[in-house]
């Protein structure tokens, strides 16, 4: 069995099955049997029913999600609402003939948004006519397992199977000859290993990022601080598309640091199930230790911790940390932290900021903040990130062109 831990206490909640090759083979065979009828069926009603299931499950499962992942209850509820909206959106799409699903898909999801990530994979796969074997992260398997059982009640047998287990379970799925495609969200290192596997598979990989934000001269720090802060620290910074490094140019630097620190100092950190909590704990001990280590290392290299840091007591609580006097070369700047720490780098010119923003590998998103939005858009066009925004960062509409095109679908 696989133990599930409460990050607010560090204690065991319960245990779930630790599946292996035998369970994988059984699930893939069931998915293969279900596929011929499923991919030629009218799936609109099924996806709409899935949306209803997600909505009805929210009051029961949002507290479970908060307990195993750590996020505040209102954010867990919002995750269910987003997932239901995604099912409804895809229920209104139809597959291009060339995109019709051709068999079982393996979906491997991360722990930061267990429900939202799962549905982001299930909805397009179902719409295209695929059956799915879903493996949640071993750190947050409980909510997904419960939700999978509920969804299975409105889907034909074998269309969806949820398998819980440790990381090697993903390797079993990748190696199974009955799996036609693998959709994975997780670390870049794991993605590289999957891409280099000897078994030929079509892969959809969403890997790590290290997203930059540039604050231009003439910007009013107080006017952007709240939005910029939450673009970095939502979900305790555990978002692949969060702001993870800020480049503030010229005289605006000190004001940006002070304004961000002021927001950080008034944030309520605590158990996600406690009313009023704005940031829960870091999800797991290894990540807590990594964020702590990166912060300590940066301080030893000259960075100044303006506010925040690890908190004493049980659980993995880390007050949001703003690091001033950070510089390129510090690991906290050049590597994805995936936690509640934000380095702010001083730049002399826009060219310097753009060069540093583009100098590190990985960049799912980027943003430029400034009073002159036309000029900010010109600077944003110079960033190498896949998605770039002006005076905003965390925004990915369910109905975005990317959401549909990822599955080869049309409205």
C-alpha positions in Angstrom: 0.0 0.0 0.0 1.0 3.6 -0.6 0.8 6.0 2.3 -0.8 9.4 1.8 0.5 12.3 3.9 -1.1 15.5 5.2 1.5 18.3 4.5 0.0 20.5 7.2 1.0 17.9 9.9 3.5 15.6 8.2 1.3 12.7 9.4 -0.2 9.8 7.5 -3.8 10.2 6.4 -4.5 6.8 4.9 -3.1 4.5 2.2 -4.1 3.6 -1.3 -3.2 0.6 -3.6 0.4 0.5 -4.8 -0.2 -0.9 -8.3 2.3 -2.6 -10.5 2.6 -4.4 -13.9 -0.3 -6.8 -13.3 -2.8 -4.0 -12.6 -1.4 -2.0 -15.6 -2.0 -4.9 -17.9 -5.5 -5.4 -16.6 -6.4 -1.7 -17.0 -4.9 -1.4 -20.5 -6.7 -4.5 -21.7 -10.0 -3.1 -20.4 -9.3 0.2 -22.1 -8.6 -1.6 -25.4 -11.8 -3.6 -25.1 -13.8 -0.4 -24.5 -12.3 1.6 -27.3 -14.1 0.3 -30.4 -17.5 1.2 -29.2 -16.4 4.4 -27.4 -14.6 6.0 -30.3 -17.6 5.8 -32.6 -20.2 6.8 -30.0 -21.7 10.2 -29.4 -19.6 11.4 -26.5 -21.2 14.8 -26.0 -23.6 13.5 -23.4 -21.0 11.5 -21.6 -18.7 14.6 -21.2 -21.6 16.7 -20.0 -22.4 14.0 -17.4 -18.7 14.1 -16.3 -19.0 17.8 -15.7 -22.1 17.2 -13.5 -20.2 14.5 -11.6 -17.3 16.9 -10.9 -19.6 19.7 -9.8 -21.5 17.3 -7.4 -18.3 15.8 -6.1 -16.8 19.2 -5.1 -18.5 19.6 -1.6 -17.3 16.1 -0.6 -13.9 15.9 -2.3 -12.6 19.5 -2.0 -11.8 19.0 1.7 -9.9 15.8 0.7 -8.0 17.7 -1.9 -7.1 20.4 0.7 -6.0 17.7 3.1 -3.6 15.8 0.8 -2.3 18.7 -1.3 -2.3 21.5 1.3 -4.1 24.2 -0.7 -6.8 26.4 1.0 -10.3 25.0 0.8 -11.5 27.8 -1.4 -8.8 27.0 -3.9 -9.6 23.3 -3.9 -13.3 24.2 -4.6 -12.1 26.5 -7.4 -10.1 23.6 -8.9 -13.3 21.5 -9.1 -15.1 24.4 -10.8 -12.4 24.8 -13.3 -12.4 21.0 -14.0 -16.2 21.0 -14.6 -15.9 23.9 -16.9 -13.2 22.1 -18.9 -15.5 19.0 -19.4 -18.3 21.3 -20.5 -16.1 23.1 -23.0 -14.8 19.9 -24.6 -18.3 18.5 -24.7 -19.1 21.2 -27.2 -16.2 20.3 -29.5 -16.0 17.7 -32.2 -12.9 15.8 -33.4 -11.3 16.5 -36.7 -11.4 13.2 -38.7 -7.6 12.9 -38.6 -7.6 13.4 -34.8 -10.0 10.6 -33.9 -8.6 8.6 -31.0 -6.9 5.3 -31.9 -6.8 3.5 -28.6 -5.8 3.7 -24.9 -4.0 6.7 -23.6 -1.9 6.9 -20.5 -2.3 10.1 -18.5 0.2 10.9 -15.8 -0.6 13.9 -13.6 1.3 16.0 -11.0 0.4 16.8 -7.4 0.0 20.6 -7.6 -3.4 20.5 -9.3 -4.5 16.9 -9.2 -8.1 17.3 -10.3 -7.5 20.1 -12.8 -4.6 18.4 -14.4 -6.5 15.1 -14.6 -9.5 16.6 -16.4 -7.2 18.7 -18.6 -6.0 15.3 -20.0 -9.3 13.4 -19.7 -11.5 15.9 -21.5 -9.6 16.2 -24.8 -8.8 12.5 -24.8 -12.4 11.5 -24.3 -13.6 14.0 -26.9 -11.1 12.6 -29.5 -12.4 9.1 -28.8 -9.6 7.7 -26.6 -9.9 5.5 -23.5 -7.7 6.5 -20.6 -5.6 4.9 -17.9 -4.9 7.7 -15.4 -2.0 7.6 -12.9 -2.1 10.4 -10.3 1.0 11.5 -8.4 1.9 9.3 -5.5 1.8 12.4 -3.3 -1.9 13.2 -4.1 -3.6 10.1 -5.2 -6.6 10.1 -2.9 -8.9 12.8 -4.5 -8.2 11.5 -8.0 -9.0 7.9 -7.0 -12.3 8.9 -5.5 -13.2 11.1 -8.5 -12.3 8.3 -10.9 -14.7 6.0 -9.2 -17.5 8.6 -9.5 -16.7 9.3 -13.2 -16.7 5.5 -14.0 -20.3 5.4 -13.0 -21.3 7.6 -16.0 -18.8 6.2 -18.5 -18.8 2.8 -20.2 -16.7 0.1 -18.4 -13.0 0.4 -19.3 -13.1 4.0 -20.7 -11.4 5.3 -17.5 -9.3 3.5 -15.0 -7.3 5.2 -12.2 -4.2 3.4 -11.0 -2.4 4.6 -7.9 1.2 3.8 -7.1 4.7 5.0 -6.9 6.7 6.6 -9.7 7.8 3.3 -11.4 4.1 2.7 -12.2 4.5 5.4 -14.9 7.3 3.4 -16.4 5.1 0.4 -16.6 2.4 2.4 -18.5 5.0 3.8 -20.9 6.3 0.3 -21.6 3.0 -1.4 -22.1 2.5 -2.2 -25.8 -1.3 -1.5 -25.6 -0.7 2.2 -24.8 -0.9 4.3 -27.9 0.1 7.7 -26.4 1.3 9.1 -23.1 0.3 12.5 -21.8 2.6 13.6 -19.0 2.9 16.6 -16.8 5.9 16.8 -14.4 9.6 17.5 -14.2 11.9 18.1 -17.1 14.2 15.3 -16.0 11.4 12.7 -16.0 10.2 14.0 -19.4 13.7 13.5 -20.8 13.8 9.9 -19.6 10.4 9.3 -21.2 11.5 10.7 -24.5 14.6 8.5 -24.5 12.7 5.3 -23.6 13.2 2.4 -26.1 9.5 1.9 -26.5 8.1 4.1 -29.3 5.2 6.2 -28.0 3.6 9.4 -29.0 4.2 11.8 -26.1 2.6 15.0 -24.9 4.9 16.5 -22.4 4.3 19.6 -20.2 7.5 20.0 -18.2 8.9 22.6 -15.8 9.5 26.2 -16.5 11.3 29.2 -14.9 9.1 32.1 -15.8 10.4 35.6 -15.8 8.6 38.9 -15.1 10.1 42.3 -16.1 9.0 45.5 -14.4 9.7 48.5 -16.6 10.9 51.9 -15.4 8.1 54.3 -14.6 5.9 51.6 -13.2 4.0 52.3 -10.0 5.0 49.3 -7.7 2.0 49.7 -5.5 -0.3 49.5 -8.5 1.0 46.1 -9.6 2.3 44.5 -6.3 -0.8 42.5 -5.5 -1.2 41.0 -9.0 2.5 40.3 -9.4 2.7 38.8 -5.9 -0.1 36.3 -6.5 1.3 35.5 -10.0 4.3 34.2 -8.1 2.8 32.7 -4.9 -0.6 31.3 -5.9 -0.8 27.6 -4.8 2.2 28.4 -2.6 4.3 29.0 -5.7 3.7 25.4 -6.8 2.7 26.2 -10.4 4.8 25.6 -13.5 3.6 28.8 -15.1 4.0 31.0 -12.0 6.4 34.0 -11.9 9.7 32.6 -10.5 12.1 35.5 -11.1 11.5 39.3 -11.3 13.8 41.7 -13.2 13.2 45.3 -12.0 14.8 48.0 -14.0 16.6 51.1 -12.7 15.0 53.2 -9.9 11.8 51.1 -9.8 13.8 48.3 -8.1 13.6 49.3 -4.5 9.9 50.1 -4.8 9.1 46.7 -6.3 11.0 44.9 -3.5 9.2 46.9 -0.8 5.8 46.6 -2.3 6.1 42.8 -2.8 7.4 42.4 0.8 4.4 44.4 2.1 2.0 42.0 0.4 3.9 39.0 1.6 4.0 40.2 5.2 0.2 40.3 5.5 -0.5 36.9 3.9 -2.1 34.4 6.2 -0.2 31.1 6.1 -1.8 28.0 7.7 -3.7 24.8 7.4 -5.7 24.9 4.2 -8.8 23.8 6.0 -8.7 26.7 8.4 -11.0 29.6 7.4 -9.0 32.7 6.4 -5.9 30.8 5.2 -4.4 32.3 2.0 -1.4 30.0 1.6 -1.2 26.4 2.8 2.0 24.3 3.4 4.5 23.2 0.8 3.2 19.9 -0.4 6.1 17.6 0.7 9.3 17.4 2.7 11.7 17.1 -0.2 10.4 20.2 -1.8 10.3 22.1 1.5 14.0 21.2 2.0 14.8 22.2 -1.5 13.2 25.7 -1.2 14.8 26.1 2.2 18.2 25.2 0.7 17.9 27.5 -2.3 17.0 30.4 0.0 19.9 29.7 2.4 22.3 29.3 -0.5 21.2 32.6 -2.0 21.6 34.4 1.3 25.1 33.0 1.6 25.8 34.4 -1.9 24.7 37.9 -1.0 20.9 37.9 -1.4 18.8 39.6 1.3 15.7 37.9 2.7 13.4 40.9 3.1 10.6 38.7 4.5 9.5 35.1 4.7 11.1 31.7 5.3 10.5 28.3 6.9 8.2 28.3 9.9 8.7 26.3 13.1 6.3 23.6 14.1 4.7 20.5 12.4 4.0 20.4 8.7 5.8 22.0 5.8 4.9 25.7 6.3 7.0 28.3 4.5 6.1 32.0 4.7 6.3 33.7 1.3 9.9 34.9 0.9 11.0 37.9 -1.1 14.8 37.9 -1.9 16.4 41.2 -2.7 19.9 41.6 -4.3 19.5 38.3 -6.1 21.6 38.0 -9.2 22.1 35.8 -12.2 24.1 32.7 -11.3 22.2 32.0 -8.1 20.4 28.7 -8.4 17.3 30.3 -6.9 17.3 32.5 -10.1 18.5 30.1 -12.7 16.5 27.0 -11.6 12.7 26.5 -11.1 12.1 26.8 -7.3 8.5 25.5 -7.5 7.8 27.0 -4.1 7.1 30.2 -2.1 10.3 32.1 -2.8 10.7 34.9 -5.3 14.1 36.5 -6.2 14.2 40.1 -7.5 17.1 41.0 -9.7 18.2 44.6 -10.3 18.8 45.5 -14.0 20.1 48.8 -15.4 18.5 48.6 -18.8 15.6 46.9 -20.7 18.1 45.1 -22.9 19.8 43.6 -19.8 16.5 42.5 -18.4 15.4 40.8 -21.6 18.8 39.1 -22.0 18.7 37.7 -18.5 15.0 36.7 -18.8 15.9 34.7 -22.0 19.1 33.2 -20.6 17.8 30.3 -18.6 16.3 27.1 -20.0 12.6 26.6 -19.8 10.0 29.3 -19.9 6.3 28.3 -20.2 5.2 31.9 -19.6 6.6 35.4 -19.2 5.2 38.8 -18.5 6.1 42.5 -18.7 4.7 45.1 -16.3 4.5 48.8 -17.1 2.4 51.9 -17.3 2.8 52.2 -21.0 1.1 49.0 -22.3 2.1 49.5 -25.9 5.7 49.8 -25.0 5.4 46.8 -22.6 3.9 44.8 -25.4 7.0 45.7 -27.6 9.3 44.4 -24.8 7.1 41.3 -24.3 7.5 40.4 -28.0 11.2 40.0 -27.3 10.8 37.3 -24.7 11.3 33.7 -25.7 8.5 32.3 -23.5 5.8 30.3 -25.1 3.1 32.6 -23.7 3.7 36.2 -22.8 1.4 38.7 -21.2 1.3 42.4 -20.3 0.4 43.4 -16.7 -0.8 39.9 -16.0 0.7 36.4 -15.8 -1.5 33.6 -14.6 -4.3 33.4 -17.1 -5.1 30.4 -19.2 -8.7 30.4 -20.4 -10.3 26.9 -20.7 -11.4 27.8 -24.2 -8.0 29.0 -25.4 -6.9 28.1 -28.9 -4.1 26.0 -27.3 -6.6 24.0 -25.2 -8.5 22.8 -28.3 -5.6 22.5 -30.7 -3.7 20.3 -28.3 -6.3 17.6 -29.0 -6.8 18.3 -32.7 -10.3 19.6 -32.1 -12.4 22.5 -33.5 -15.3 24.4 -32.1 
